[in-house]
């Protein structure tokens, strides 16, 4: 990235002062090497975000930022409805509420190492994965609406999971304000057979070993120790979320032309929060969040059943479940004043710090767990939200390593079988319905997640707690 016009304000923060149509500054959180390796579209897109009506504070890009649709992936911005603020479907993304659920197993590496292939095969059989994958659950129209408005609570009431799960899920398992009536029949049809499925792309179900602990106190609060085995589930709202994003981006683009909202990029199509279109999108988007929460709840239940069948003494309790790709109404302090804001996080994760009232009692003192996924052969991480993140990025942190090359470039560079064999030689078992998908998600197609984590830690966005190593990965 060309750094002309940036002011380096710390080792991990780069600021662009407002000029022209910019309403607020932009800040990119990254070290010198990471920001130089970012494509110039990240700068262009985060500057474009600052021109949107009603934006407050700063627009931020996380250390894993890369080009996206409208907002950069890794983009964070907050809007005040009282000042004509807008909601942008491109600022949420197509995979609404894609997120990560991490489950503790009560097992250690010595328990699972001799049975990794058996475990991988069992999980692969239990959780459908891949493009267009469908499960055994079929939802009627009434059940679809109940799921969209009930989220993980709906799933629990249908026998998926245990009551204790809800305390460890963002929004306690259900996003208020969801409106199933704002979701089109086409979106619902796409989801009718997809509940309890992993999907494709960078989604995964991974058996992971806790390799290193960086903060023993927070690790104890999170109930993890070196050598423990945990399970990470990364997926979202599947076809329903994509359809919601597609339809509302079109509607917003048409409305912007009528309302005279001038945008530097049509992909930033938006609607005033207090408009009918804005309210309908928020209702549909919140239904998409509930779809993702229900989907991960069902998958978590399938994983729990599978692992406990293989290891009857396994515990399988939930550490936490948190989304990226959302717009949430939250209270944040801007210029010394607490304001109710609509915080867009696209490819960024909520990271509330210690003491936040929304956190469960057992986690409140340590701060919110933040999960950052790697890519099959690379580490994943458990971080904790910080008080500094509230000031710097509306309590937000990175969500992954960030792509270093496109999927097309990756398939020209690697073959899926080669990737699987290479990872097997390193002791990592891969199961996937698509070798092309494996090539697209090859570890080398992503940035160095360790560098991203270090920049996130140094910037105060979230604090390192534990590094995880993959043992077996079910890849969509």
C-alpha positions in Angstrom: 0.0 0.0 0.0 1.2 3.5 -0.8 1.6 5.3 2.6 1.5 8.8 1.1 -1.0 10.8 3.2 -0.8 8.5 6.3 0.4 9.8 9.6 1.9 7.1 11.7 0.6 7.8 15.2 2.0 4.6 16.9 3.9 1.5 15.9 0.5 -0.1 15.0 -1.7 2.8 14.0 -1.8 4.9 10.8 -4.2 7.8 10.4 -5.6 9.6 7.4 -6.8 13.1 8.2 -10.2 14.2 6.8 -9.9 15.9 3.4 -12.5 16.5 0.7 -15.7 14.6 1.3 -14.3 12.8 4.4 -16.4 13.5 7.5 -14.1 11.8 10.0 -10.5 10.5 10.0 -9.6 6.9 9.0 -7.2 4.7 11.0 -5.6 1.5 9.8 -4.3 -0.7 12.7 -1.2 -2.6 11.5 2.5 -2.7 11.8 4.7 -1.3 9.0 5.1 -4.6 7.2 1.4 -5.5 7.3 0.2 -2.1 6.1 2.7 -2.0 3.3 1.6 -5.5 2.2 -2.1 -4.4 2.1 -3.5 -3.6 -1.4 -4.3 0.0 -2.1 -8.0 -0.8 -2.2 -8.0 -1.0 1.6 -7.0 2.6 1.8 -9.5 3.6 -0.9 -12.4 1.7 0.7 -11.8 2.9 4.3 -11.6 6.5 3.1 -14.8 6.0 1.2 -16.5 4.8 4.4 -15.7 8.1 6.1 -17.9 9.9 3.6 -21.1 8.2 4.6 -23.8 10.3 6.4 -23.9 10.2 10.1 -20.6 8.5 10.7 -18.9 9.4 14.0 -15.4 9.1 15.5 -13.2 7.3 13.1 -13.5 4.6 10.5 -11.1 1.7 11.3 -9.4 -1.1 9.4 -8.1 -4.1 11.3 -4.6 -5.6 10.9 -6.1 -8.4 8.6 -7.9 -5.9 6.3 -8.1 -6.6 2.6 -10.4 -5.6 -0.3 -14.1 -6.3 0.1 -17.5 -5.3 -1.3 -18.0 -1.6 -0.3 -16.3 -1.7 3.1 -12.9 -3.4 3.3 -13.0 -6.8 5.0 -11.8 -5.9 8.5 -13.6 -2.5 8.3 -15.4 -1.0 11.4 -17.5 2.2 11.5 -20.2 3.6 13.7 -23.2 5.7 12.8 -25.6 7.9 14.9 -29.2 7.7 13.8 -29.8 11.1 15.5 -27.4 12.7 13.0 -28.8 11.1 9.9 -26.7 8.0 10.2 -27.1 5.2 7.7 -26.9 1.4 7.7 -25.0 -0.2 4.8 -25.5 -3.8 3.7 -22.0 -3.7 2.3 -20.8 -2.7 5.8 -22.1 -5.9 7.2 -21.3 -8.3 4.3 -23.0 -11.2 2.6 -22.3 -13.9 5.2 -24.3 -12.2 7.9 -23.1 -13.2 11.4 -20.4 -15.5 10.2 -18.6 -16.2 13.4 -16.7 -18.7 15.6 -17.8 -21.0 18.4 -15.2 -22.6 20.6 -16.0 -25.6 22.7 -13.9 -27.1 25.5 -13.7 -30.9 25.4 -12.1 -31.9 28.7 -9.6 -33.9 26.6 -5.9 -33.5 26.0 -3.8 -34.2 23.0 -2.7 -37.6 24.3 -6.3 -38.6 24.3 -7.1 -37.7 20.7 -3.7 -38.1 18.8 -4.0 -41.8 18.2 -7.6 -41.4 17.0 -7.4 -38.2 14.9 -8.5 -39.9 11.7 -11.4 -41.6 13.4 -12.5 -38.3 14.9 -12.2 -36.5 11.6 -14.2 -39.1 9.8 -16.9 -39.0 12.5 -17.2 -35.2 12.4 -17.2 -35.2 8.6 -20.1 -37.7 8.6 -22.0 -35.7 11.3 -21.8 -32.2 9.9 -22.5 -31.7 6.2 -19.9 -29.4 4.6 -19.3 -27.8 1.2 -21.0 -25.6 -1.4 -24.7 -26.2 -1.4 -24.5 -28.8 1.4 -27.8 -29.8 3.0 -28.6 -31.5 6.3 -31.4 -33.7 7.6 -33.4 -30.7 9.1 -36.3 -29.4 7.0 -38.1 -26.3 8.1 -41.7 -25.5 7.4 -42.6 -21.8 6.8 -43.7 -21.4 10.4 -40.6 -23.1 11.8 -38.4 -20.9 9.5 -39.9 -17.8 10.9 -39.6 -19.1 14.5 -35.9 -19.9 13.9 -35.2 -16.4 12.4 -36.7 -14.7 15.4 -35.5 -17.2 18.0 -31.9 -17.9 17.1 -30.0 -20.4 19.3 -32.9 -20.3 21.8 -35.2 -21.8 19.1 -32.5 -24.5 18.4 -32.3 -25.2 22.2 -36.1 -25.6 22.4 -35.9 -28.1 19.5 -33.4 -30.2 21.5 -30.1 -28.9 20.1 -27.8 -28.2 23.0 -28.1 -27.6 26.7 -29.4 -24.5 28.5 -26.0 -23.5 29.8 -25.0 -22.8 26.2 -27.1 -19.6 26.0 -25.0 -17.8 28.6 -21.9 -18.2 26.5 -23.4 -17.0 23.2 -23.3 -13.4 22.0 -26.7 -11.8 22.6 -27.4 -14.8 24.8 -28.4 -16.7 21.7 -31.0 -14.4 20.2 -30.7 -11.0 18.5 -33.6 -8.7 19.5 -35.4 -6.8 16.8 -35.3 -9.6 14.2 -38.1 -9.5 11.7 -38.8 -12.7 9.8 -41.3 -10.8 7.7 -38.5 -8.6 6.3 -36.8 -11.7 4.9 -37.8 -12.7 1.4 -39.3 -16.0 0.5 -36.3 -16.6 -1.8 -33.9 -16.2 1.1 -36.0 -18.5 3.3 -36.1 -21.1 0.5 -32.3 -21.1 0.2 -32.1 -21.9 3.9 -34.8 -24.5 4.2 -32.4 -27.5 4.0 -29.2 -25.8 5.1 -29.6 -25.7 8.9 -26.8 -27.6 10.7 -24.4 -27.4 7.8 -20.9 -25.9 7.5 -21.0 -24.4 4.0 -17.9 -23.7 1.9 -15.1 -21.1 1.5 -13.1 -20.4 4.7 -15.6 -22.1 7.0 -14.3 -25.0 9.1 -14.8 -27.4 12.0 -11.4 -27.9 13.6 -9.9 -30.0 16.4 -7.3 -27.8 18.0 -4.6 -28.2 20.7 -3.8 -25.3 23.1 -0.1 -25.0 22.3 0.9 -21.8 24.2 -0.6 -19.7 27.0 0.3 -16.0 27.1 -2.0 -14.8 29.9 -2.4 -17.5 32.6 -5.0 -15.6 34.5 -7.3 -15.0 31.6 -6.7 -18.6 30.4 -7.9 -19.9 33.8 -11.0 -17.7 33.5 -11.6 -19.1 30.1 -11.1 -22.7 31.4 -8.2 -23.6 29.1 -4.7 -24.9 29.8 -1.7 -25.9 27.7 -2.3 -29.3 26.0 -6.1 -29.0 26.2 -8.1 -30.0 23.1 -10.8 -27.6 22.0 -13.1 -27.5 18.9 -13.6 -24.4 16.8 -16.6 -24.0 14.5 -16.5 -21.2 11.9 -19.6 -20.6 9.8 -22.5 -18.2 9.3 -26.0 -17.7 7.9 -25.4 -19.7 4.7 -27.6 -18.9 1.6 -30.1 -16.9 3.6 -27.6 -14.3 4.7 -26.2 -14.0 1.1 -29.6 -13.5 -0.3 -30.5 -10.8 2.3 -27.3 -8.9 1.4 -27.9 -9.2 -2.3 -31.5 -8.0 -2.2 -31.0 -5.1 0.2 -27.9 -3.8 -1.6 -30.0 -3.6 -4.8 -32.8 -1.9 -2.9 -30.5 0.5 -1.2 -28.8 1.5 -4.5 -32.1 2.4 -6.0 -33.2 4.3 -2.9 -29.9 6.3 -2.8 -30.6 7.6 -6.3 -34.1 8.7 -5.3 -32.9 10.3 -2.0 -29.9 12.1 -3.6 -27.4 10.3 -1.4 -24.1 10.7 -3.2 -21.6 7.9 -2.8 -18.0 7.5 -4.0 -18.7 3.9 -4.7 -22.1 2.3 -5.5 -21.0 -0.7 -3.4 -21.5 1.5 -0.3 -25.2 1.6 -1.0 -27.0 2.5 2.2 -30.2 3.6 3.8 -31.0 6.1 6.6 -31.3 4.1 9.8 -34.7 5.8 10.5 -36.1 5.1 7.1 -38.5 2.3 6.2 -35.8 0.6 4.1 -33.2 1.0 6.9 -35.6 -0.5 9.5 -36.5 -3.4 7.2 -32.9 -4.1 6.5 -32.0 -4.1 10.2 -34.9 -6.5 10.9 -33.8 -8.8 8.1 -30.1 -8.6 9.1 -31.0 -9.4 12.7 -32.9 -12.4 11.4 -29.8 -13.4 9.6 -27.8 -13.1 12.8 -30.3 -15.4 14.5 -30.0 -17.9 11.6 -26.2 -18.1 12.1 -26.6 -18.4 15.9 -29.1 -21.2 15.4 -26.9 -22.9 12.8 -23.8 -22.9 15.1 -25.9 -24.1 18.0 -27.1 -27.1 15.9 -23.6 -27.8 14.7 -22.3 -27.6 18.3 -24.9 -30.1 19.3 -23.9 -32.5 16.5 -20.3 -32.1 17.5 -21.1 -32.7 21.2 -23.0 -35.9 20.3 -20.2 -37.2 18.0 -17.3 -36.5 20.4 -19.2 -37.9 23.4 -20.0 -41.1 21.5 -16.2 -41.6 20.8 -15.1 -40.3 24.3 -17.9 -40.8 26.8 -16.1 -38.8 29.5 -15.6 -35.8 27.2 -17.2 -32.6 28.7 -18.0 -30.5 25.5 -19.0 -27.2 27.1 -19.1 -23.9 25.3 -16.4 -21.3 25.9 -18.0 -18.7 23.8 -19.7 -17.9 20.4 -19.2 -14.6 18.8 -20.0 -13.2 15.4 -18.3 -11.0 12.8 -20.3 -9.4 9.9 -22.9 -7.6 11.9 -24.4 -4.2 12.7 -25.1 -3.8 16.4 -26.7 -1.0 18.4 -24.2 -0.3 21.2 -23.3 2.5 23.6 -19.8 4.0 23.0 -18.0 7.1 24.2 -17.1 9.5 21.4 -15.4 12.8 22.3 -16.2 12.2 26.0 -19.9 11.6 25.4 -21.7 8.3 25.6 -23.8 7.8 22.4 -26.0 5.0 21.1 -24.4 4.0 17.8 -25.0 1.5 15.0 -21.6 -0.3 14.8 -20.8 -2.0 11.5 -18.2 -4.8 11.8 -17.4 -6.4 8.5 -14.8 -9.1 8.9 -14.2 -7.8 12.5 -15.2 -9.3 15.8 -16.8 -7.7 18.8 -14.2 -7.5 21.6 -15.8 -6.1 24.8 -13.3 -5.5 27.6 -13.3 -6.5 31.3 -16.4 -5.5 33.2 -18.8 -5.1 30.3 -22.3 -5.8 31.5 -23.3 -7.9 28.5 -20.7 -10.6 29.4 -21.6 -13.6 31.5 -20.5 -13.5 35.2 -17.7 -16.1 34.7 -16.1 -14.1 31.9 -16.8 -10.5 32.9 -13.6 -9.9 34.9 -11.3 -11.3 32.1 -13.1 -9.7 29.2 -14.8 -11.2 26.2 -13.2 -14.2 24.4 -12.1 -13.3 20.9 -11.5 -16.1 18.4 -9.2 -15.6 15.4 -9.1 -18.4 12.9 -6.1 -19.6 10.9 -6.4 -21.6 7.7 -6.0 -25.4 8.1 -2.3 -25.6 8.7 -1.8 -22.4 10.6 -2.5 -21.4 14.2 -5.7 -20.1 15.5 -5.9 -17.8 18.5 -7.9 -17.0 21.6 -7.7 -13.4 22.6 -9.5 -11.3 25.2 -11.3 -7.9 24.6 -9.6 -4.9 26.2 -10.7 -1.5 27.6 -8.5 0.2 25.1 -10.4 -1.4 22.2 -13.5 0.6 23.3 -11.6 3.8 22.7 -9.7 2.8 19.6 -12.2 0.7 17.5 -15.6 0.6 19.2 -14.5 -2.6 21.0 -13.5 -4.5 17.8 -10.7 -6.8 16.8 -9.5 -8.8 13.8 -11.3 -12.0 12.8 -8.7 -13.9 10.8 -5.4 -13.7 9.0 -6.9 -12.0 5.9 -6.3 -13.2 2.4 -3.0 -12.5 0.7 -4.2 -13.7 -2.7 -7.5 -14.4 -4.4 -9.0 -17.9 -4.6 -8.3 -18.0 -8.3 -4.6 -17.2 -7.7 -4.5 -19.9 -5.0 -5.9 -22.6 -7.3 -3.2 -21.6 -9.9 -0.5 -22.0 -7.2 -1.6 -25.2 -5.4 -3.4 -28.4 -6.0 -5.8 -29.6 -3.3 -4.2 -33.1 -3.1 -0.8 -31.6 -2.6 -2.1 -29.4 0.3 -3.8 -32.3 2.0 -0.7 -34.5 1.7 1.6 -31.7 2.9 -0.6 -31.1 6.0 -0.9 -34.9 6.7 2.9 -35.0 6.8 2.8 -32.3 9.4 0.3 -34.4 11.5 -2.9 -32.4 10.4 -5.8 -34.5 9.1 -8.0 -32.8 6.5 -11.5 -33.8 5.4 -13.3 -31.9 2.6 -15.7 -32.6 -0.2 -13.7 -30.4 -2.6 -10.0 -30.5 -3.3 -10.5 -27.3 -5.3 -11.9 -25.7 -2.1 -8.8 -27.0 -0.2 -6.5 -25.3 -2.7 -8.5 -22.1 -2.5 -8.0 -22.1 1.3 -4.3 -23.2 1.3 -2.4 -21.8 4.2 -0.1 -19.8 1.9 -3.1 -18.0 0.5 -3.4 -16.0 3.7 -1.3 -13.5 5.6 0.9 -14.6 8.5 -1.7 -14.9 11.3 1.0 -14.6 13.9 1.9 -11.1 12.6 -1.8 -10.1 12.5 -2.2 -11.2 16.1 0.9 -9.4 17.3 -0.3 -6.2 15.7 -3.7 -6.6 17.2 -2.2 -7.2 20.6 0.2 -4.2 20.3 -2.6 -1.9 19.1 -4.7 -2.8 22.2 -7.6 -4.1 20.2 -7.5 -7.5 22.0 -4.9 -9.2 24.2 -3.2 -12.6 23.5 -4.4 -15.4 25.7 -3.6 -18.7 23.9 -2.3 -20.0 20.6 -4.0 -23.1 19.1 -2.6 -25.7 16.7 -4.8 -27.7 14.3 -5.0 -31.4 14.7 -7.8 -32.2 12.3 -9.9 -29.9 10.1 -13.2 -30.4 8.3 -13.1 -27.9 5.5 -16.1 -26.7 3.5 
